[in-house]
Amino acid sequence: MKFKFNDIANAISVASGVTLAGILAVGTYVFVNKDAIIEDIKEAAIESVMGGMGGGLTPELPIGTPDLAPPADQAATPAVPPVGGGFGIPN
C-alpha cells in the first residue's frame, strides 16, 4: 500500500491539532480553577504536617524530656581540637 505525501501531511496536521486542543483545554482548566487547586494543595500540605502532630498538644504526650536522654551505648561527642591545631598536619 502506497501513502501519498499529502496523506502523511494530513495525518500529522490532525495529530498536531489534537495535541494543541488538549494543551489548550488543560491550560484553560488550570487557569479557571487555579484558586481551588491552590487551596486543595494548601489543605493537603497543612493536613500532612498537622497529621504528624497528632492534633496538637494533648494529654497523651509526655511532659518533660525523659525520652531525650542519650542511650547508654551512644558514642561521646568528639573533642574540639585546640585553637591553631587545624587538621593535625605538621608544618
N, C-alpha and C positions, 0 to 999 in steps of 0.2 A: 504494500500500500504506500503510495507516494503522498507526501504532505507538501502542499504549496507553501511558499514563504508567507503568503497572506493569511493562511490558516494558523500558522505558528504565531505570527504577529497579533492576530486577533485573540488567541488564547492567552498570550502574555498580557495584552491590554485588559482582558476580563479579569485575570488574576490580580493585576495591579489595581484595578478599580475596586475589587472586593476587599483587598488589603487596605486601601485608603479609606473605604467606607467603615471598616472595622476600627481603624485607628481614630477616625473622627467620632465614631459612636462612643468609644471608651473615653476619649478626651472630653466629650460633651457630658457624659455621665459623671465623670470625676469633677468637672467644673461645676455642674449643677448641685452635686451632693457633697461638695468639699467640706462644708461645715459639719455635716452629720458624720462624715468619715473621720475628721479630726477629733470630734467628740467621742466617737467609739474607740479610737486609738488611745485617747487620754484616759477614758474609763478603764480600758483593759490594762494600761500601764499602772494606774493607781491601784487597781484590784490586785495585780500581780505583786506590787510592793507591799500593800497593806495585808494581803493574804498571808504573807510570811510572818507578819507581826502577831497574828492570832487575834486581831480585832482590837489591839491596843493593850494598855496595861490592865491586866485582870488579876484576880486573886490567885490564879494558878501559877503565876510567875514567882520565882523565888526572890526574896528580898535580901540584899547584901551581895557579897561576892564570893561565897564559898566555892562556887563552881569555877572560879577563875584561878584557883591555886594551881601552880605548875605540878605536873605529875612527878612522881619520885624518880623515874628513870629519864627525866629530861636533862639534856646536856646543859652545862653552865654557859653563860654568855662569854664570848671571848674577851680577853683583857685588851684594853686600849693601849696601843704602843706609845712609848714616851714621845714627847714633842721632839721633832727632829729625827725620830727613829726611822721614819719612812717605811720602806718595804724590807728593811734589813739587808740591803745591798751595800757591801763595803765600798768606801770611797777609793 
